[in-house]
């Protein structure tokens, strides 16, 4: 048999076909990443400095032998901010590990390539499980992975960027539990946990569509069987065990502690108008807040070709997700409700891309397979990969052009209150960014009392302490999860240090454990004796947190054992 024909015979050589498609996906991933990396620069825009500072903290702690990072001792102006406790960071660790072997810029782009290829691979196999069609899965993976909004997220919005990686698997899991093979409930548990490890807000967004799909199931099937309810509850229960390390800190350190998380409310200017939604896909740069022209064509034409109720549901969900991104949706009515957490309506573009890409992949693959047979399919697959690579390079050229025209980020003082500017980072000036105030997220997860005035906020950034009615500017001595100050007092007095106090914050004075209280800045206030004192502020996680990690690891191991046994039984 001809090898090229054989490659497209799913029944005889599914593994070779998968390898072919994965190889093409890897080709597009490497080509686009190398194109960006060849600039040897990064545009520090939007959320970049927030996530880069978190990676830097993790990297430096790993370098000093500490695996866990709880508070920002080295970054975030040494304020001890606990974004690591409340904002998942596990998927930032590969980036931090890459820092040991690569330069700062190259480490980022290597991480970018890993996430991109992971997205492509998960997308391919998720669609393959759903459609049972290799070509459709390949097209879906290409279009979804290199969708305009995802390319935009990959520039700086890394929480969402990571969550998008697992959305195809998540909705495959929902489909299996509600309509498909209910015995595959584990897909929903695993994917739900992975999304939670990436971005908590994406869990909330995904739950909205999960509830809609559950209601659609009740309506279209006139109810739901007890077995499917059991599978749904089982997947939810297992998912909770898997994500305990993410959940526990909120119960032990956040709830009832008066901490600030994020500004509530919908930013209406971030909702798209009719022109943005309809015309941008054909005119605007294809790495921004819009759908690709392929998906806009799907919106305009798919209704004429859809025959199955299942695809109609997907089509309506795609349209609804698009509607949610616009000013047509009455977002003002969500004031005072949990939906204010969404903040930016454009976040729903990820879900619009997911649903519409399914239809585009199914429709285009059916047309192509009807007219292309034999060895021509191999040429077709390669052509599609090259087309998407060129399309993505064209989209990313906007980013490359920006890098040519923006200035390098200049140096600033270590206690500067100036926000990080939108500037270019190279290896030689990469560390300059950490002396600026983080543009978005500098004060996330701090006590609300520390944010009641500009003076209070700036005093933290400038390392200002208060002693005997005087303002002192102190220089911190840093270790992993630990900040020390040398304070000299002429008499016994309280000192208010520029370090945030949390429920499990620890304080020692001259090596001895010492009591403290929270001051009016939400900071550590400790009583000192006359003379020279070394005050050390640290963080010691509760035993419940470490127990949650053990339970999570054991849950993953138990799930792995179950999958091995399930696959063996399923194969018989």
N, C-alpha and C positions, 0 to 999 in steps of 0.2 A: 504494500500500500504506500502511496506517496506520503512522505513525512509531513508535508505542508497540509495535505488534506486531513491527515491523521490528527494534526494539532487541533483541528476544529471538530473533531469527533468527540463530543462530551462523554459518551459512554465508554469509549475505548481508551481515551487518554485524558481524563479530567485533571490529573495532577500536572501533566505537561502543559495543558491549557492554562491552568492556574498560574504556573510558573512563568509562562509567556506573558500573561497579562500583568502579573506582579513585576516582572522585569521591565515592561513598558512604563508602568507607574513609577518605578524607581528611576527610570531614565528621565521622566518629566520632573520628578522631585529634585534630582541632582542638578539638572540643567537650570531650573529656576533658582535653586538655592545658590549655585555657583555664580549665577548672573548677579545676584544680590551681593554675595560675599566678595566678588571681585572688586567692588567699590571700596573695600577695606574700611567701611564706615557704617555708622548707624545714625538714623534720625531720631533724636530723643524727643518724642512728641507724646502727647496724651498721657497714658498711664505708664509710660516706659520707666520713668525714674522710680516709681513706686515698686514695680516688680524687680527692677535691676538692683535696688537697694536690698530687697529681701533676698535675692540670690547672693549678693555680696556678703550679707550677714551669715547665710548658711555656709557659703564657701569658706569664710574666715574661721567660723566655728569648727568646721570639719578639719581645716588645716591645723587647728589647735587641739584636735582630738575629741571634740564634743559633737556627737551626732545630732542631738536634739537642739533646736533653736526655739526659744520661748519668747524672748523679748529682744528688742533692737538695742543692743549695747554699743555696737560699732557704727551703725548707720542711724538714720532718722534723727540726726543731731544728738545721738546718745541719750534720747529721752526715755528709753526703756519701753517704747510702745510695743504692745503685744499683738500686732497684726498676725504674727505666726500662729498664735493660739486660735484666732477666730476666722482667719482667712486661709483656706487649705493651701499647703505649700509642697505637698509630696512630689508633685510633678515638676517642681523647680529643682529638685535634687539632681536629676541628670545634667541639667545646665551647670549646676555648681560643681559636679564631679568633672565635667569637661574643662572647667577652668584649671584643673591640675595639669592638663596636657596641652591646652591650646591657649592662645592669646585671648583677651576678653572679647574682642570682636568675632574672632573665628569660633570661639566657644558658643556664642549666641547663635551663629548661623548653623553650626553643627546641630544644636538643639532644635532649631527651626526645621532642619531637614528631618530629624527624627520624628518630630510631631507631625509633619506633613506626610511622611510615608506611613506612619501609624494610622493617620486619618484615611489615607488611600486604601490601605490594607483592610481596615475594619469596615470601611464603606463597601469594598468589593465583596467580602465574604458575607456581610449582612444582606446585601442585595441578592447575592447568589442563593442564600437560604430562603429569601422571600420569593424570588421570581423563578428560581431554578434555571436561569438563563445566563450564560457566561458573558455574551456580548453586551447584554443589557446591564449586567453588573459592572463591566469594564467602563461603559459609557457613564453610568451613574457615578462611579468612583472618580472619574476624571472631572466631570462637571461639578460635582459636589465639593471635592477637595479644592478645586481652583475657582470656586465661586467668588464673585467680587467682594462680598461682605466678609468672607473668611480671609481673603487676602488682606483686607483692611485690618481685621482683628490681629493678624500675624505681625503687624507693625508695632503694636504696643499693648493691645487689650488682651492680655494673656490668660486671664481667668476664663473669659468666654471662648477664646481661641482653643484652649484645652478642652473645654466642655463640648464644643462642636465635634471634636474627634469621636465622641462616644454616642452622639445622638442617633446615628443609623442603627447601632446595636440596641439602644434603648427602645426605639420604636419597633424594632423587630421583636424584642422581648414582649412589648405590649400586645403586638399582633398575635404572637404565639399563645399568650395566655387567654386572650379574648376570642380569637377566631381559629388559630392554628393548632399546633400540637401543645396541649396544656402541660405535657410532661417536661417541656422545655422552659419551665418557670424560672430556672436558674439564669437564663439570659437576662431577664428583667432585673433580678437581684444583682447580678454582676454589673450590668450597665448602669443601673441606678447608683451603685456604690462608686463607680468610676467618675460619673458626672459630679457626685458630691465631693469627691476628692479634688475635683478641678475648680468648681465654682458653685457656691451655695445658691446664688440667685438663679442659675440655670436649672437647678432642681425645681424651684418654684415655677419657672416658666414652663418646664416640661410637664409638671403636674397639671397645669391648666389644660394642656392638650390631652393628657392621659384621662382626665375627668370627662372631657368632651367625647373621647373615643369610648369610654365606658358607657356614657349616656346613649351614644349611637348604637352600641351593642344591645343595650336594653330595648331600644326602640325597634331596631331592625330584626332582632331575634326574638322579640317579645319576651324578654327575660334573659337570664343567664343561669347555667347549670350550677349545682352545688360543687361539682368537681372543679369548675373554672374559678369559682369563688375561693375554694381551698388553695388552688395554685396561686391566685392573686395574693392571698393573705400570706402564703408561705414565702413567696418572693419578697414581699414587703418585710416580713419578719427577719429573713436571712439578711436582707439589705441593711436593716438597722444594726444587726450584729457586726456587719462588715464595716460600717461607717461610725462605730462607737467613738473612735479617737477624734472624729470631727465633731460629734455631737456633745460629748462629755464636757469640754471646756466651756460651752455655753451655759451648762447647768452649774458648773463649779465656780466659774469666774465672771460670767457676763450678766446673767439674770439677776435683777435686783441690785446691781452694783452701780447704776447710774452712768453707764458707759455710752459713748456716742458710737454709732456704727457708720451710717451714711445719711446724707441729707435726704429726707423723704420728699416725695412729690414728683410728678411727671414734668419733665422739661419739654414743654410744648414745642419749642423751637426745634427739638430733635425729632419731631414727627414730620413725615414727608407730605408735601403737597401733591396735587394731581400731576403737575408737570414733572416733579422729581420721579414719581413712580412710573409714569408712562414713557417719558422721553429720555431720562438718564441712561437706561440700558443701551440706547442707540447712540448716545453722544458723550456722556460723562466718562471719565477714566474708570476702567473696569476693576478698580480695587478701592471701592468706596461704598457709600450707603445706597446700594441699588442692586437689582437683580441683573443677571447677564441677559443679553439680547435673546439667547436661546430659551431662557425661562420665560421671558416676556412673550415670545412667540408661542410658547406652550400655553400661557394664560389665554391668548387670543384665539388659538386654534384647537386646543385639546378637546373642548366640549363637543366638537363635531365628530370626533373619532372614538370617544369613550363609549364602551358597550357594557362593561360590568359594573355592578353596584359598588364593588370594592374600589374601583378606580374613581368612581364618582365621589366617593367619600374622601379619597385622597385629594381630588381636585378641589372640592369645597374647603377642605382644611387649608390647602395652599392659598386659595383666595382669601379665606378668613385671616390667615397670618399676614397676608399683604395688607388687608384692611386695617389690622391692628397697628401697622407701622405708620398709618396716615393720620392726618388731622380730621378725617371724616369720623373716626371713632370718638365717641364722647368721653375723652380721657378726664375731663374736669369732674365728671360724676364719680371718679374713683378717689377723690380727695377724702382723706380720713379713713381709707380702707387699706388692707394689706397690698392692694394692687399698686399703691404708690411706690412700693419697692422696685418696680420695674424701671423707674426713672426715665429711661430712654426707649421710646417705642420702637426705634429702629432695631432693637435687639431681636424682634420677631422675624427679621429677615433670615436668620439662620433656619428657622422652622419653615418659612416660605420656600427657601432654597431646597430644604430636605424633601418636602412633599412634591413640589413641582419637578424636581430632578427625577424623582421616581417615574412620573408620567413621561417626561422627556426621554428617559432611558428606555422605557418599555415601548413607546411609540416609535422612536427612531430605530431601535434594534429590530423591531418587527419589519419595518420597511426595508432595512438594509439586508436582513437575512432572506427576505423574499426575492431580492434581486441580485444578491451576491452569494455565490456558492463556491465550494472547493477552495483552491489555493488563493483565490482572490480575497478570501476572508483574512488571511494573514496580512496581505498588503493593506487591506482596509483598516485593520487594527493598528498597524504601524502608522498609517496615515492619520488616524484619529489622535494617536499619541503626539505626533509631530504638530498637528493642528493645535491641540490644546497647549502644547509647550510654547508655540509661537504666540498664541492668544494670551497666555499668562505672561510671557516675556514682554509683550506689548503693554499689558496692564501694569506690570511692575516697573516699566521704564519711567513711569511718572515718579515713582519713589526714587529711582536712580537719578533722574533729572533734578529732583529736589535736593538730593545729597550734593550735587555739584554747585548749587547756588547758595545754600545756607552756610553760615559761618561756624567755625569750630567753637565748642563751648569753652569759654574762658575760665580762668581760675577765679576763685573768690575766697573770702575768709572762712574759716572753719565754723564760725558761728553766725553766718550770714542769714538774714531773714528774707532775702530776695528769692522769689520763686525760680525754680529751674527753668531757663529759657528753652524755647524750641530750637536747639542747636545740634550741630553734628558732633558725633563722638568717634574718635579713632583710638587706637591702642595707647597712644602717648598722652591723650587727654581724657581717657575713660574715667579716671577717678575724680575728675573735676566735678562731676555731677553730684557727688555725695556731700559736698559742702553747701549746696543750695537747698532751699526748702523744697520738698517734694510738691509738685504742682497739684496733684490730686491724690489724697490719701495720707497726707503728712500727719493729720490728727485723728485718723480713723482709730476706733477702739480705745480712745482716751476718755477719761472722766469728763462728763459734760461741764463740770465746774471749771475745768482748765480751759474751756473755749468760750467763756462768757465775755471776754474782752480781747482786743488785739494785743494789749500790753501783757496779759497773762500768756497768750500763745507765744509771743515773741520772746518772753523771758525764758521760756523753755528752750527755744532754739538757740538763744545766746548763752546758755549754761549759767543762768543767773540763780544764785541762792540768796536767801535772806537770813541774816544773823544779827541779833541785837539791834534791830531796826535799820541795819545797813544792807546794801545790795553788794553781793560778792559775785565776781565772775570766776568760776572754777574751771580747772582743767581735769577732765576725767581720766582715770586709769582703767583700762578696759581688759576684761577677759570674757570668755563665752558666758552669756546670760548673766553678766555681773559688771557693775559699774562702781568704782571707788573714787572717793574724794578725800583730799587732805584739807581739814578745816581746823583753823586755829581760833580759839575763843578766849577772850580775856577774862570771862567769868562763865559760870554755868548758865546755859541758855539753850533754847530750841533753835535748830537750823532747819530751814525749808529748802530741800534739795531739788534740783531740776530733773527729777526722775519720777515717772508715774508710779503710783501705788496701786497694786491690784490685790485681790483677796489673798493670793498665795505669794505675795512679795515677801522677801526675807531681808532683814537688816542686821548688820553686825557693826559694832564700834570697837576698834582696836582688837579685832579678832574674836570678840565675845558677842553672842546673840543678844539683840537688843530690841525692846519694844518700840513701836512707832505708831503714828497716826496719820490720817490723810488730811492735808492742809486745804486751804481754800482754792488752790490750783489743782487739786486732785493729786498732789505730789506727796512724797515721803517727808514727814516732819519727825525729827528725832531729837531727844534731849541729849546735850553734850556736857561733859565736865570741862572745867577750866583747863586750858592748855591745848596741845596739838592732838588732834584726833583723826584717825583713819576710819571713815564711814563707808561701808560696802553695802550696796543694794543689789540684791539678786532675785531670782525667782525659783521656787521649788514647786514643781507640779504636784498635784494631789495624788495620793496612792490610787485613787479611782481612775486617774488618767492612764497610769501604767497598766492597771488591770484591764482597762478598755483596749489597750494595744494587744495584750495577751489574748483577750477574747476574740479580737478581730483576726489575729494571726491564726488562731485555732479554727476560727470559722472558715477562713480561706483554705486551710488544709483539709478540713472536713468536706468542704465543697469540692475541692480537687479530687479527693478520694471518691466522692459520690459520682463525679463526672466520669472518672475512669471506669467505675463499675457500670454506670449507665450506658456509656458508649459500648462497652463490651457486650452488655445485654442487648442493646439496640442493634448491634451488628449481627446478632444471631438470627 
